[in-house]
């Protein structure tokens, strides 16, 4: 019998924390199926270069936090535990306010952990006694030194008109954070804002930001007349210091998904939820 390939994956991203290596991998192509209908769809996926991806975490006497149900398989002397991370109150807040699950699973030891594969995208972030605020439901896994919770919006305008609600998901600590990304990681743009510097976004495609960045929804012009005639009523505004990651292509993909029977896609994508 032919021996299996040592590693059938291509590596898209890699990031390390003490005792753990996080990788986003993809299959170069799916090899097909005995079912003709499935094989036809697989052919189209391969032609469109839509690749199946998987997250692999290699542990060396370390621990990783994952969302329950995300584990696909693991190899080695590893232990799996599940519980209320941070206690009942914090777990309930994380579930109902930040869109994450009530329980979190922890895997520790030495070996390899593979999460459930999919055709979506992932992004890796390194934290060093820092905090990152991100979209609800985006959490995938993280180093054991990273705590995922929810926090109340500091800005009333951001909560009411910013498109993100009153609570946001936040990761704090030191280690690696893996998030589900709305676009390929290569299409994310990171902007480092100085103290008091502003970034204004017409839409909900600001994906992640440093905990030090202030967020609010602001009128796009000094007068109501200028605002109305300019076409944008409110802009998501981020004020430094800190980093903001935006996904400029997200609106384009959403427009293509909504196109249906349309044959022209050259119009500019419309604003994403900051109008009132």
Backbone as CSV, one residue per row, in Angstrom:
resi,resn,N_x,N_y,N_z,CA_x,CA_y,CA_z,C_x,C_y,C_z
1,UNK,0.849,-1.200,0.000,0.000,0.000,0.000,0.881,1.246,0.000
2,UNK,0.483,2.226,-0.821,1.259,3.467,-0.903,1.147,4.249,0.395
3,UNK,2.284,4.753,0.878,2.289,5.526,2.111,1.653,6.894,1.872
4,UNK,0.892,7.405,2.865,0.292,8.734,2.707,1.347,9.817,2.654
5,UNK,0.997,10.917,2.009,1.917,12.036,1.947,2.182,12.569,3.349
6,UNK,3.432,13.040,3.565,3.809,13.528,4.892,2.908,14.676,5.313
7,UNK,2.626,15.583,4.442,1.732,16.695,4.740,1.053,17.113,3.450
8,UNK,-0.248,16.914,3.371,-0.977,17.168,2.135,-1.410,18.622,2.005
9,UNK,-0.910,19.513,2.869,-1.404,20.882,2.916,-0.382,21.894,2.398
10,UNK,-0.915,23.044,2.014,-0.120,24.251,1.798,-0.323,25.156,3.015
11,UNK,0.736,25.804,3.451,0.652,26.675,4.626,0.367,28.110,4.199
12,UNK,-0.732,28.667,4.703,-1.108,30.046,4.385,-0.576,31.035,5.421
13,UNK,-0.688,30.676,6.694,-0.251,31.569,7.770,0.300,30.734,8.917
14,UNK,1.270,31.298,9.625,1.845,30.651,10.804,2.153,31.702,11.862
15,UNK,1.830,31.400,13.100,2.182,32.286,14.205,2.420,31.420,15.446
16,UNK,3.404,31.811,16.267,3.772,30.996,17.414,3.633,31.771,18.713
17,UNK,3.302,31.002,19.753,3.343,31.496,21.124,4.101,30.445,21.924
18,UNK,4.506,30.728,23.164,5.282,29.746,23.929,4.601,28.379,23.981
19,UNK,5.239,27.377,23.401,4.726,26.017,23.432,3.657,25.696,22.414
20,UNK,3.327,26.618,21.515,2.245,26.363,20.563,2.528,27.023,19.216
21,UNK,2.234,26.301,18.146,2.331,26.867,16.794,0.965,26.765,16.133
22,UNK,0.470,27.902,15.659,-0.834,27.987,15.004,-0.621,28.127,13.504
23,UNK,-1.322,27.302,12.724,-1.172,27.343,11.270,-2.545,27.325,10.606
24,UNK,-2.680,28.113,9.550,-3.835,28.011,8.661,-3.349,27.295,7.410
25,UNK,-3.930,26.123,7.142,-3.508,25.274,6.040,-4.629,25.149,5.016
26,UNK,-4.270,24.789,3.795,-5.290,24.513,2.792,-4.847,23.348,1.916
27,UNK,-5.838,22.620,1.420,-5.573,21.578,0.434,-5.304,22.266,-0.908
28,UNK,-4.258,21.863,-1.645,-4.006,22.465,-2.963,-5.197,22.309,-3.902
29,UNK,-5.895,21.194,-3.787,-7.107,20.941,-4.583,-7.775,19.706,-4.016
30,UNK,-9.080,19.628,-4.168,-9.796,18.411,-3.789,-9.663,17.402,-4.923
31,UNK,-9.512,16.124,-4.577,-9.176,15.106,-5.563,-10.397,14.469,-6.225
32,UNK,-11.603,14.833,-5.806,-12.769,14.291,-6.494,-13.581,13.350,-5.630
33,UNK,-14.620,12.789,-6.230,-15.548,11.922,-5.516,-16.092,10.876,-6.471
34,UNK,-16.541,9.748,-5.920,-17.157,8.707,-6.741,-18.571,9.087,-7.155
35,UNK,-19.135,10.092,-6.486,-20.472,10.584,-6.819,-20.340,11.627,-7.926
36,UNK,-21.026,11.415,-9.049,-20.876,12.304,-10.203,-21.317,13.730,-9.878
37,UNK,-22.425,13.874,-9.138,-22.909,15.216,-8.810,-21.909,15.954,-7.918
38,UNK,-21.328,15.242,-6.956,-20.333,15.849,-6.079,-19.075,16.184,-6.865
39,UNK,-18.654,15.275,-7.737,-17.452,15.500,-8.542,-17.595,16.740,-9.413
40,UNK,-18.788,16.983,-9.932,-19.016,18.179,-10.756,-18.828,19.452,-9.937
41,UNK,-19.366,19.440,-8.697,-19.208,20.613,-7.834,-17.753,20.795,-7.420
42,UNK,-17.055,19.677,-7.136,-15.648,19.751,-6.775,-14.834,20.341,-7.924
43,UNK,-15.167,19.958,-9.153,-14.477,20.496,-10.331,-14.637,22.017,-10.388
44,UNK,-15.858,22.504,-10.154,-16.107,23.947,-10.191,-15.344,24.661,-9.068
45,UNK,-15.301,24.049,-7.885,-14.552,24.635,-6.777,-13.067,24.746,-7.124
46,UNK,-12.519,23.686,-7.709,-11.104,23.709,-8.075,-10.823,24.728,-9.163
47,UNK,-11.728,24.834,-10.155,-11.540,25.806,-11.231,-11.589,27.233,-10.695
48,UNK,-12.448,27.460,-9.703,-12.579,28.799,-9.110,-11.520,29.049,-8.032
49,UNK,-10.648,28.071,-7.792,-9.588,28.166,-6.792,-10.140,28.430,-5.396
50,UNK,-11.302,27.826,-5.108,-11.869,27.858,-3.765,-11.313,26.659,-3.018
51,UNK,-10.466,26.903,-2.030,-9.721,25.850,-1.368,-10.298,25.511,0.009
52,UNK,-10.240,24.234,0.322,-10.648,23.768,1.648,-9.529,24.072,2.633
53,UNK,-9.869,24.718,3.751,-8.860,25.144,4.734,-9.095,24.462,6.072
54,UNK,-8.021,24.400,6.853,-8.091,23.786,8.174,-7.078,24.476,9.074
55,UNK,-7.416,24.621,10.353,-6.510,25.204,11.340,-5.849,24.069,12.116
56,UNK,-4.514,24.116,12.187,-3.762,23.124,12.949,-2.978,23.834,14.050
57,UNK,-3.070,23.293,15.267,-2.329,23.831,16.405,-1.419,22.723,16.925
58,UNK,-0.123,22.974,16.921,0.858,22.014,17.427,1.276,22.443,18.824
59,UNK,1.025,21.582,19.809,1.272,21.908,21.213,2.491,21.162,21.736
60,UNK,3.274,21.856,22.554,4.417,21.254,23.235,4.329,21.652,24.708
61,UNK,3.583,20.842,25.467,3.322,21.138,26.880,2.659,22.507,27.034
62,UNK,1.639,22.747,26.231,0.908,24.010,26.269,-0.587,23.718,26.104
63,UNK,-1.391,24.779,26.118,-2.838,24.633,26.018,-3.401,25.568,24.950
64,UNK,-4.532,25.185,24.386,-5.234,26.008,23.411,-6.718,26.038,23.765
65,UNK,-7.333,27.204,23.627,-8.781,27.362,23.826,-9.466,27.308,22.475
66,UNK,-10.530,26.508,22.369,-11.281,26.432,21.117,-12.770,26.521,21.413
67,UNK,-13.532,26.921,20.415,-14.978,26.911,20.541,-15.476,25.472,20.529
68,UNK,-16.390,25.091,21.425,-16.924,23.730,21.420,-17.518,23.374,20.066
69,UNK,-17.242,22.172,19.598,-17.727,21.733,18.293,-16.754,22.004,17.176
70,UNK,-15.694,22.797,17.465,-14.722,23.127,16.420,-13.674,22.034,16.242
71,UNK,-13.485,21.185,17.255,-12.463,20.139,17.165,-12.847,19.111,16.100
72,UNK,-11.876,18.766,15.251,-12.081,17.754,14.210,-11.388,16.455,14.599
73,UNK,-10.103,16.532,14.899,-9.394,15.398,15.477,-8.106,15.910,16.113
74,UNK,-7.504,15.065,16.960,-6.250,15.438,17.593,-5.390,14.190,17.738
75,UNK,-4.079,14.402,17.778,-3.125,13.306,17.840,-2.113,13.570,18.940
76,UNK,-1.871,12.551,19.764,-0.879,12.673,20.819,-1.510,12.599,22.195
77,UNK,-0.678,12.612,23.242,-1.174,12.568,24.621,-1.775,13.916,25.036
78,UNK,-2.971,14.162,24.584,-3.648,15.425,24.836,-4.880,15.209,25.713
79,UNK,-5.207,16.176,26.510,-6.413,16.109,27.345,-7.393,17.199,26.897
80,UNK,-8.660,16.864,26.898,-9.720,17.785,26.476,-10.625,18.075,27.657
81,UNK,-10.794,19.353,27.969,-11.679,19.786,29.038,-12.641,20.837,28.496
82,UNK,-13.828,20.898,29.078,-14.814,21.900,28.676,-15.438,22.494,29.926
83,UNK,-15.618,23.803,29.911,-16.192,24.438,31.089,-16.549,25.881,30.838
84,UNK,-16.957,26.557,31.904,-17.338,27.962,31.838,-16.090,28.808,32.041
85,UNK,-15.562,29.353,30.962,-14.346,30.156,31.046,-14.637,31.482,31.734
86,UNK,-13.976,31.715,32.880,-14.162,32.964,33.604,-15.355,32.982,34.521
87,UNK,-16.040,31.840,34.677,-17.206,31.783,35.540,-18.511,31.957,34.790
88,UNK,-19.628,31.708,35.480,-20.948,31.731,34.845,-21.320,33.112,34.315
89,UNK,-21.074,34.153,35.127,-21.487,35.501,34.724,-20.774,35.929,33.451
90,UNK,-19.442,35.746,33.392,-18.685,36.141,32.207,-19.059,35.275,31.004
91,UNK,-19.340,33.984,31.238,-19.712,33.097,30.141,-21.064,33.480,29.558
92,UNK,-22.024,33.830,30.425,-23.339,34.273,29.945,-23.215,35.574,29.161
93,UNK,-22.392,36.490,29.654,-22.186,37.753,28.940,-21.555,37.505,27.585
94,UNK,-20.566,36.598,27.528,-19.912,36.287,26.264,-20.889,35.667,25.270
95,UNK,-21.789,34.826,25.768,-22.737,34.144,24.880,-23.790,35.107,24.333
96,UNK,-24.443,35.841,25.209,-25.591,36.646,24.784,-25.192,38.040,24.275
97,UNK,-24.043,38.532,24.683,-23.637,39.870,24.250,-22.648,39.835,23.102
98,UNK,-21.758,38.831,23.101,-20.701,38.804,22.090,-20.923,37.749,21.026
99,UNK,-21.990,36.953,21.142,-22.285,35.975,20.105,-21.429,34.726,20.168
100,UNK,-20.664,34.524,21.257,-19.851,33.320,21.391,-20.625,32.269,22.177
101,UNK,-20.061,31.053,22.298,-20.745,29.979,22.999,-20.607,30.144,24.508
102,UNK,-21.521,29.482,25.248,-21.505,29.560,26.706,-20.260,28.875,27.268
103,UNK,-19.924,27.711,26.723,-18.771,26.947,27.179,-17.589,27.138,26.228
104,UNK,-16.406,26.898,26.770,-15.198,26.876,25.951,-14.429,25.601,26.252
105,UNK,-13.808,25.035,25.217,-13.019,23.824,25.385,-11.543,24.186,25.476
106,UNK,-10.833,23.433,26.310,-9.391,23.625,26.472,-8.698,22.289,26.198
107,UNK,-7.693,22.310,25.343,-6.911,21.121,25.020,-5.470,21.385,25.425
108,UNK,-4.894,20.464,26.187,-3.533,20.657,26.658,-2.695,19.400,26.521
109,UNK,-1.382,19.574,26.518,-0.470,18.450,26.412,0.528,18.648,25.289
110,UNK,0.874,17.534,24.657,1.826,17.573,23.547,1.218,16.807,22.370
111,UNK,1.082,17.463,21.226,0.511,16.813,20.056,-0.046,17.817,19.071
112,UNK,-0.901,17.350,18.182,-1.487,18.189,17.136,-3.005,18.218,17.266
113,UNK,-3.556,19.410,17.120,-5.006,19.618,17.177,-5.453,20.170,15.831
114,UNK,-6.431,19.524,15.215,-6.982,19.979,13.936,-8.434,20.406,14.152
115,UNK,-8.761,21.600,13.698,-10.136,22.083,13.803,-10.908,21.741,12.534
116,UNK,-12.211,21.825,12.639,-13.074,21.416,11.526,-12.768,22.219,10.264
117,UNK,-12.561,21.534,9.128,-12.221,22.250,7.891,-13.427,22.962,7.294
118,UNK,-13.148,23.947,6.452,-14.203,24.685,5.776,-13.616,25.526,4.655
119,UNK,-14.502,26.156,3.893,-14.065,26.966,2.761,-13.939,28.443,3.124
120,UNK,-14.151,28.771,4.401,-14.037,30.162,4.832,-12.592,30.601,4.995
121,UNK,-12.406,31.762,5.591,-11.076,32.349,5.744,-10.759,32.566,7.219
122,UNK,-9.469,32.620,7.520,-9.006,32.817,8.891,-7.918,33.889,8.913
123,UNK,-7.778,34.516,10.084,-6.711,35.502,10.281,-6.084,35.264,11.642
124,UNK,-4.755,35.348,11.702,-4.005,35.150,12.939,-3.534,36.495,13.480
125,UNK,-3.639,36.662,14.807,-3.220,37.896,15.455,-2.387,37.548,16.685
126,UNK,-1.313,38.298,16.898,-0.485,38.135,18.083,-0.797,39.212,19.105
127,UNK,-0.974,38.810,20.347,-1.232,39.752,21.439,-0.105,39.667,22.451
128,UNK,0.290,40.826,22.967,1.311,40.905,24.004,0.809,41.848,25.076
129,UNK,0.114,41.266,26.072,-0.540,42.054,27.127,-1.365,43.187,26.508
130,UNK,-2.187,42.795,25.585,-2.954,43.745,24.776,-4.396,43.255,24.681
131,UNK,-5.227,44.017,23.997,-6.618,43.650,23.770,-6.989,43.923,22.320
132,UNK,-7.815,43.057,21.755,-8.341,43.246,20.407,-9.859,43.126,20.458
133,UNK,-10.526,44.059,19.804,-11.990,44.045,19.682,-12.324,43.555,18.280
134,UNK,-13.293,42.626,18.168,-13.559,42.029,16.863,-15.040,41.726,16.690
135,UNK,-15.404,41.311,15.480,-16.794,41.028,15.146,-17.342,39.877,15.974
136,UNK,-18.610,39.956,16.298,-19.259,38.894,17.051,-19.236,37.576,16.274
137,UNK,-19.010,36.486,16.993,-19.035,35.172,16.375,-17.813,34.824,15.571
138,UNK,-16.775,35.671,15.598,-15.589,35.424,14.771,-14.551,34.548,15.467
139,UNK,-14.680,34.344,16.783,-13.655,33.614,17.519,-13.563,32.164,17.057
140,UNK,-12.335,31.701,16.866,-12.071,30.317,16.456,-11.285,29.579,17.531
141,UNK,-10.085,30.067,17.851,-9.281,29.470,18.911,-8.225,30.469,19.339
142,UNK,-7.534,30.148,20.443,-6.522,31.073,20.959,-5.612,30.353,21.933
143,UNK,-4.465,30.961,22.184,-3.582,30.482,23.243,-4.311,30.561,24.586
144,UNK,-3.877,29.705,25.516,-4.532,29.681,26.823,-4.360,30.996,27.576
145,UNK,-3.367,31.807,27.198,-3.148,33.094,27.849,-4.034,34.209,27.345
146,UNK,-4.974,33.884,26.453,-5.898,34.875,25.888,-7.310,34.589,26.389
147,UNK,-7.960,35.579,26.958,-9.333,35.448,27.462,-10.288,36.167,26.522
148,UNK,-11.360,35.508,26.148,-12.372,36.089,25.260,-13.608,36.419,26.072
149,UNK,-14.057,37.663,25.991,-15.212,38.106,26.757,-15.992,39.133,25.942
150,UNK,-16.867,39.854,26.604,-17.650,40.906,25.948,-17.522,42.187,26.761
151,UNK,-17.638,43.323,26.079,-17.605,44.583,26.804,-18.619,45.539,26.204
152,UNK,-19.085,46.443,27.042,-20.088,47.419,26.643,-19.461,48.512,25.806
153,UNK,-20.179,48.914,24.759,-19.707,50.032,23.933,-19.586,51.281,24.780
154,UNK,-18.458,51.965,24.673,-18.255,53.203,25.418,-18.987,54.378,24.777
155,UNK,-19.220,54.293,23.468,-19.867,55.386,22.749,-21.333,55.050,22.479
156,UNK,-22.254,55.929,22.898,-23.671,55.709,22.648,-23.974,55.755,21.153
157,UNK,-23.325,56.670,20.423,-23.557,56.765,18.984,-23.075,55.500,18.277
158,UNK,-21.951,54.942,18.745,-21.449,53.707,18.162,-22.383,52.545,18.422
159,UNK,-22.959,52.501,19.626,-23.880,51.423,19.971,-25.178,51.509,19.178
160,UNK,-25.696,52.724,19.003,-26.984,52.900,18.335,-26.870,52.881,16.817
161,UNK,-25.823,53.496,16.271,-25.750,53.697,14.824,-24.511,53.078,14.167
162,UNK,-23.647,52.463,14.945,-22.404,51.935,14.389,-22.525,50.576,13.752
163,UNK,-23.681,49.921,13.921,-23.886,48.618,13.310,-23.298,47.459,14.088
164,UNK,-22.742,47.717,15.302,-22.113,46.663,16.091,-22.841,46.356,17.382
165,UNK,-23.936,47.082,17.699,-24.698,46.806,18.903,-24.058,47.395,20.148
166,UNK,-24.661,47.085,21.317,-24.196,47.645,22.575,-22.987,46.900,23.138
167,UNK,-22.808,45.640,22.736,-21.684,44.864,23.228,-20.799,44.408,22.072
168,UNK,-19.524,44.236,22.383,-18.563,43.763,21.385,-17.699,42.668,21.992
169,UNK,-17.225,41.752,21.141,-16.323,40.706,21.601,-14.926,41.275,21.746
170,UNK,-14.220,40.846,22.786,-12.873,41.351,23.027,-11.991,40.207,23.525
171,UNK,-10.761,40.149,23.038,-9.760,39.183,23.480,-8.650,39.948,24.186
172,UNK,-8.256,39.481,25.374,-7.243,40.169,26.162,-6.196,39.173,26.647
173,UNK,-4.950,39.630,26.736,-3.891,38.792,27.270,-2.694,38.738,26.349
174,UNK,-1.985,37.608,26.404,-0.798,37.402,25.578,-0.889,36.045,24.891
175,UNK,-0.567,36.025,23.599,-0.614,34.782,22.848,-1.093,35.013,21.436
176,UNK,-1.666,33.964,20.840,-2.142,34.012,19.460,-3.661,33.886,19.457
177,UNK,-4.306,34.699,18.628,-5.753,34.673,18.456,-6.061,34.318,17.006
178,UNK,-6.939,33.334,16.798,-7.352,32.931,15.455,-8.825,33.299,15.286
179,UNK,-9.101,34.119,14.277,-10.469,34.565,14.007,-10.922,34.125,12.627
180,UNK,-12.219,33.893,12.485,-12.805,33.672,11.166,-12.911,35.028,10.482
181,UNK,-12.343,35.125,9.305,-12.272,36.403,8.597,-13.314,36.454,7.482
182,UNK,-13.925,37.621,7.234,-14.907,37.726,6.146,-14.264,37.679,4.764
183,UNK,-12.947,37.905,4.689,-12.220,37.902,3.412,-10.881,37.194,3.627
184,UNK,-10.179,36.811,2.558,-8.839,36.250,2.740,-7.945,37.193,3.530
185,UNK,-7.086,36.616,4.380,-6.220,37.436,5.227,-5.353,38.381,4.407
186,UNK,-4.974,37.966,3.199,-4.135,38.807,2.341,-4.861,40.072,1.888
187,UNK,-6.189,40.098,1.983,-6.965,41.262,1.548,-7.287,42.213,2.698
188,UNK,-6.903,41.864,3.923,-7.094,42.767,5.055,-6.042,43.872,5.016
189,UNK,-6.437,45.072,5.342,-5.516,46.202,5.436,-5.422,46.637,6.890
190,UNK,-4.202,46.822,7.379,-3.986,47.266,8.755,-3.519,48.712,8.755
191,UNK,-4.190,49.554,9.536,-3.818,50.962,9.657,-3.398,51.232,11.097
192,UNK,-2.197,51.752,11.271,-1.724,52.115,12.601,-1.996,53.597,12.824
193,UNK,-2.848,53.894,13.793,-3.264,55.259,14.063,-2.462,55.846,15.217
194,UNK,-1.987,57.068,15.027,-1.288,57.776,16.097,-2.309,58.311,17.097
195,UNK,-1.819,58.825,18.202,-2.701,59.413,19.216,-3.548,60.516,18.592
196,UNK,-4.890,60.367,18.670,-5.816,61.356,18.139,-6.086,61.257,16.653
197,UNK,-5.331,60.413,15.928,-5.555,60.261,14.488,-6.847,59.479,14.243
198,UNK,-7.578,59.871,13.186,-8.884,59.262,12.920,-8.897,58.498,11.603
199,UNK,-9.661,57.417,11.605,-9.959,56.654,10.399,-11.470,56.570,10.285
200,UNK,-12.044,57.078,9.188,-13.493,57.084,8.979,-13.850,56.076,7.903
201,UNK,-14.809,55.199,8.194,-15.191,54.115,7.304,-16.689,54.194,7.029
202,UNK,-17.061,54.181,5.757,-18.475,54.212,5.369,-18.975,52.774,5.197
203,UNK,-19.191,52.086,6.314,-19.669,50.715,6.245,-19.176,49.892,7.411
204,UNK,-19.664,48.635,7.475,-19.302,47.744,8.578,-18.205,46.775,8.180
205,UNK,-17.151,47.265,7.548,-16.089,46.355,7.143,-14.782,46.604,7.905
206,UNK,-14.862,47.309,9.044,-13.725,47.362,9.967,-13.812,46.100,10.815
207,UNK,-12.848,45.205,10.651,-12.944,43.846,11.172,-12.432,43.722,12.607
208,UNK,-11.261,44.249,12.883,-10.612,44.122,14.192,-9.945,45.450,14.526
209,UNK,-9.864,45.766,15.818,-9.145,46.959,16.237,-8.527,46.733,17.610
210,UNK,-7.472,47.487,17.889,-6.845,47.441,19.202,-7.824,47.944,20.258
211,UNK,-7.669,47.441,21.471,-8.545,47.874,22.548,-8.396,49.337,22.886
212,UNK,-7.248,49.939,22.529,-7.001,51.351,22.815,-7.674,52.284,21.814
213,UNK,-8.179,51.757,20.708,-8.822,52.589,19.676,-10.257,52.892,20.078
214,UNK,-10.610,54.162,20.034,-11.971,54.587,20.364,-12.866,54.521,19.127
215,UNK,-14.101,54.065,19.306,-15.030,53.896,18.185,-16.317,54.667,18.445
216,UNK,-16.791,55.365,17.404,-18.088,56.020,17.462,-18.597,56.261,16.055
217,UNK,-19.886,56.517,15.954,-20.489,56.886,14.673,-20.615,58.401,14.638
218,UNK,-20.063,59.015,13.578,-20.055,60.472,13.483,-20.720,60.940,12.207
219,UNK,-21.299,62.134,12.266,-21.851,62.772,11.079,-20.723,63.033,10.088
220,UNK,-20.985,62.762,8.810,-19.906,62.817,7.823,-19.525,64.235,7.412
221,UNK,-20.314,65.225,7.735,-19.982,66.609,7.382,-20.439,67.531,8.507
222,UNK,-19.986,68.783,8.446,-20.294,69.715,9.520,-21.761,70.101,9.568
223,UNK,-22.436,70.122,8.418,-23.841,70.506,8.396,-24.684,69.356,7.889
224,UNK,-25.963,69.343,8.290,-26.877,68.292,7.855,-27.041,68.321,6.344
225,UNK,-27.078,69.533,5.734,-27.229,69.650,4.286,-26.045,69.000,3.576
226,UNK,-24.818,69.283,4.047,-23.634,68.676,3.445,-23.653,67.160,3.595
227,UNK,-24.147,66.704,4.733,-24.198,65.265,4.981,-25.150,64.585,4.024
228,UNK,-26.371,65.150,3.877,-27.384,64.547,3.020,-26.954,64.571,1.568
229,UNK,-26.432,65.710,1.104,-26.039,65.812,-0.303,-24.791,64.989,-0.597
230,UNK,-23.991,64.697,0.425,-22.797,63.891,0.218,-23.083,62.419,0.073
231,UNK,-24.287,61.962,0.482,-24.675,60.571,0.300,-24.398,59.677,1.489
232,UNK,-23.528,60.066,2.412,-23.234,59.278,3.595,-23.710,60.059,4.813
233,UNK,-24.615,59.460,5.618,-25.143,60.145,6.784,-24.217,60.005,7.984
234,UNK,-23.796,58.787,8.289,-22.917,58.545,9.414,-21.744,57.683,8.975
235,UNK,-20.591,57.959,9.558,-19.399,57.176,9.273,-18.918,56.502,10.553
236,UNK,-18.458,55.263,10.440,-17.785,54.624,11.566,-16.429,55.304,11.724
237,UNK,-16.172,55.847,12.886,-14.953,56.620,13.114,-14.123,55.977,14.212
238,UNK,-12.851,55.742,13.922,-11.918,55.121,14.854,-10.810,56.120,15.161
239,UNK,-10.563,56.321,16.452,-9.577,57.305,16.882,-8.459,56.613,17.653
240,UNK,-7.207,56.870,17.217,-6.052,56.229,17.810,-5.698,56.745,19.181
241,UNK,-4.730,56.086,19.833,-3.716,55.235,19.204,-4.146,53.778,19.088
242,UNK,-3.541,53.086,18.101,-3.783,51.666,17.948,-3.925,51.259,16.497
243,UNK,-4.225,49.982,16.288,-4.358,49.409,14.953,-5.809,49.119,14.632
244,UNK,-6.154,49.301,13.363,-7.477,48.937,12.858,-7.281,48.110,11.591
245,UNK,-7.886,46.930,11.555,-7.850,46.086,10.363,-9.186,46.203,9.636
246,UNK,-9.160,46.547,8.364,-10.385,46.682,7.588,-10.373,45.674,6.433
247,UNK,-11.570,45.321,5.979,-11.737,44.359,4.880,-12.425,45.060,3.717
248,UNK,-11.678,45.811,2.901,-12.295,46.603,1.830,-13.067,45.766,0.815
249,UNK,-12.678,44.518,0.609,-13.333,43.693,-0.420,-14.601,43.023,0.088
250,UNK,-14.906,43.160,1.376,-16.079,42.478,1.923,-17.367,42.914,1.222
251,UNK,-17.532,44.234,1.033,-18.733,44.736,0.374,-18.843,44.280,-1.074
252,UNK,-17.701,44.117,-1.744,-17.707,43.650,-3.130,-18.227,42.221,-3.199
253,UNK,-17.728,41.358,-2.298,-18.191,39.973,-2.280,-19.680,39.890,-1.955
254,UNK,-20.141,40.744,-1.041,-21.557,40.740,-0.688,-22.408,41.190,-1.868
255,UNK,-21.901,42.141,-2.638,-22.641,42.591,-3.826,-22.732,41.467,-4.859
256,UNK,-21.642,40.739,-5.052,-21.658,39.615,-5.994,-22.647,38.556,-5.529
257,UNK,-22.690,38.292,-4.213,-23.606,37.288,-3.673,-25.057,37.683,-3.868
258,UNK,-25.326,39.009,-3.853,-26.704,39.482,-4.027,-27.088,39.664,-5.486
259,UNK,-26.128,39.524,-6.392,-26.352,39.899,-7.786,-27.473,39.108,-8.433
260,UNK,-27.601,37.806,-8.143,-28.669,37.008,-8.731,-28.595,37.015,-10.239
261,UNK,-29.619,37.548,-10.863,-29.671,37.548,-12.324,-28.991,38.737,-12.965
262,UNK,-28.391,39.618,-12.163,-27.725,40.784,-12.738,-26.510,40.355,-13.556
263,UNK,-26.246,41.091,-14.596,-25.084,40.785,-15.435,-23.991,41.835,-15.322
264,UNK,-24.306,42.977,-14.700,-23.308,44.035,-14.533,-22.948,44.165,-13.058
265,UNK,-21.661,44.130,-12.785,-21.179,44.245,-11.420,-20.218,45.422,-11.265
266,UNK,-20.256,46.363,-12.243,-19.265,47.432,-12.217,-19.687,48.630,-11.384
267,UNK,-20.916,48.612,-10.816,-21.320,49.715,-9.952,-20.593,49.594,-8.616
268,UNK,-20.369,50.740,-7.986,-19.671,50.726,-6.698,-20.540,50.051,-5.655
269,UNK,-19.949,49.270,-4.752,-20.736,48.651,-3.687,-21.349,49.711,-2.797
270,UNK,-22.588,49.448,-2.344,-23.274,50.427,-1.522,-22.762,50.350,-0.096
271,UNK,-23.133,51.380,0.703,-22.660,51.479,2.073,-23.193,50.330,2.907
272,UNK,-22.478,49.986,3.959,-22.796,48.821,4.749,-23.325,49.201,6.118
273,UNK,-24.521,49.715,6.211,-25.199,49.778,7.472,-24.918,50.963,8.376
274,UNK,-24.347,52.045,7.902,-24.116,53.182,8.776,-25.082,54.321,8.501
275,UNK,-26.028,54.081,7.617,-27.029,55.126,7.366,-28.185,54.970,8.342
276,UNK,-28.830,56.096,8.653,-30.003,56.079,9.518,-31.145,56.795,8.834
